[in-house]
Amino acid sequence: MNNAPAASGKRPLHPLAVLALAIVLPGSGQVFNGEPFRGLIFLFFMCLLGAFTILTAGPEVSIVGRLAGGLFVYAISVFDAYKKAKIRYEVWRYSATKA
């Protein structure tokens, strides 16, 4: 876990703001949490699994079904960004009350 904001005293971005950014732009939540490589990994697997399910789904499958792999990774990335932001924010808040 990246504790740089907690150690330096700089306030991290609010978890709900990170959640909104992660919903709007996939992978950006991880970037705002200070983990850009993790965001790129999520983006890569979103594209990879989305393309895989498009190529393997039958013609009768809806667009949601065709993109199911990418949407699954997208949902995990949004949850991950919020969870990490919440932890960073609470660590910062706890360290601010101790100082």
Helices and strands as residue ranges (DSSP letters): H 4-8, H 15-24, H 28-32, H 36-56, H 63-66, H 68-98
